[in-house]
Amino acid sequence: MSVIDLLKKKVKDCYGLVEFTYQGKDGNIDPYFHEDGTYSYLLYFDGYEKMVYSIEDVMNTRFILGKSLYVLKNDVDLKVID
């Protein structure tokens, strides 16, 4: 499984908070499951927060110093907190 596939799986499956570091700074992805069956994801990095509503937006939103997780897939250190 590629890094990008593993990242998408961990976030999409809502294991819990996904923490990561990039250039010594902390970030996270906090998945929420809503009663109506939809999901949202709070993206956080270095004081910046953004709510998105799909795994594609999680991967493509430029919230890490102007870059997306997709672009940085090999440069972030991930940790999943159950």
N, C-alpha and C positions, 0 to 999 in steps of 0.2 A: 504494500500500500504506500503510495507516495505521501510526502509531507502534507501536501495540499488536501489530499483525500482524507488523511487522518485528522487534520484540523477541522475540515468541514463536518466529518462524522462526529467528533467530540462536541462541537458546538450545536449541530443540528439535533443530536440525540438528547440534548439538555442534561448532560451528566451533572452539571453544576457550573460554578464559576470557572471560567478558563482564564488563567493568569498568564501573562507573558512579559518578557523584558526585551527591550530593544535599546541599544546604545546606553545601557545602564539605567534606563528609566522603566518604570512599571506601567503596565496596562492590563485591561481585562475585558472579557466579554461575559455579560451576565444575561443568560437566557431566561425568559419568562413564558410560562404557559398560561394562556387565558382560558377562562371557563367556556368561551365559545369555540374552543379548539384551535385558535390561532396562536402564533408565537410572536414575540418581539425580543429584541436583543439590545441591551444597553452597552454601547461601546465606550470604553474609557482609555485615555492615554494622556499622561502628563498634564492633568487638570482639564482636559477637553472631554466632553461627553456628547454622545449622539445616539438617539434611538433609531433603530432600523427594524424592518419587518419581514426580512427574508434572509436566508443563508447567503444568497447571492450578494445582497447588500452588505452583509457582514464581511464578505471576502473582498468586495470591490470599493467600499467606502474609504476615502483617503483621510483617515483620522490619526495616523501615526506620522507626525512630521510631514504631512502632505502626501503620504504613501499609503497604499492599501495592504492588507494582510496577504493578498494574492501576490503582490510584487515582492513582499518581504518574507515569503513563505519559508525560505531557507535561512533567514537571518534572525528569526525570533526564537526564544527559548520558551517552550510551553509547559504549563503545569495545570492539571485539572484538579479542582477541589470538589469532592463529592458532597 
